[in-house]
Amino acid sequence: MKKIDVNGSNADPLYEYLKAEKPGLLGFKGIKWNFEKFLVDRDGKPYQRYSSLKTPGSLASDIETLLKKEPKTAAKEETKA
């Protein structure tokens, strides 16, 4: 684990992708503060972006919703069989 940039010209590609897919309030794409969170589904698609004010525990219902969804990759494999 090492420190990476999440904003600016040296931003890590993962954060560039997350910010592009889930911009913040009023379309702001930068990460404003520590502990801003992204929830990603099983297929790697960003589901939601949360401010630093949201506690991890407050994400439980969204996490449960995603856990109930069938992954698209598995569904594709089943239709091929």
Secondary structure as UniProt FT lines:
FT   TURN            9..10
FT   HELIX           13..21
FT   HELIX           25..27
FT   TURN            34..35
FT   STRAND          37..40
FT   TURN            42..43
FT   STRAND          46..50
FT   TURN            52..53
FT   HELIX           56..59
FT   HELIX           60..68
FT   HELIX           72..80
//
